[in-house]
């Protein structure tokens, strides 16, 4: 994935769908090549997706 200014929920869902196992925020950010602003947005997006039940947290701090 290329570096962009905006990160969408769909980008995160697509990344997690391709992941073999649950990933941490750090692993997701590194895999998506996110910088500081993107990492901050990722945290908010993950929380939003958890509230909407679009993703789950099977282990503390790991998402799928």
N, C-alpha and C positions, 0 to 999 in steps of 0.2 A: 504494500500500500504506500502511496506517495504521501509526502508531508503536505498538509493543507492547513488552512486557517480554521476551518470549521469541522467539527466532529459530530456525526449524527448518531441517533439511537440505532439506526439500521446498520451503520458501520460496525458498531459494537456487537450487535446480535449476529451479524455475518461472521465476524472474527471468532466469536465464541462457538458458533455452529461448526466451524472448521477445526477447532481445538480438540485434541484427542482426550484431554482430561481437564477438569476444572482449573482455571487460571486465576492468579492473584492480580490485583490492580497493577502491580509493578510489571508482571509478565505480559499483561494485556498492553500496557503502554509501550513496553519495549518492542513487542511484536508488531504494533501498529506504528512504530517510529514516531511517537508523540514527544513533543518538547513540553516546556513548563506550562504554557497556556492549555495545551491539549490534555495534559495530565490532570489539570484542575477541572476541566470540562468533563473528563472521563469519570472522575469521582462523582460528580453530580448526575451524570447520565446513568451510571451504575445504580445509584440510589433510586432514581426515578424508575428504572426498569424493574428493580426489586419490588417497589411499591405496586407496580402494575402487573406483577407476576409474569413478566416476559422472560426473566432469568431467575435462577435460583442460586442459593448459597449453601451447597451441600456440606461444606466445611467452612469453618470460620475464616473469612477473608479470601475465599476462593469461589469463583463464579462459573456457572455454565448455563 
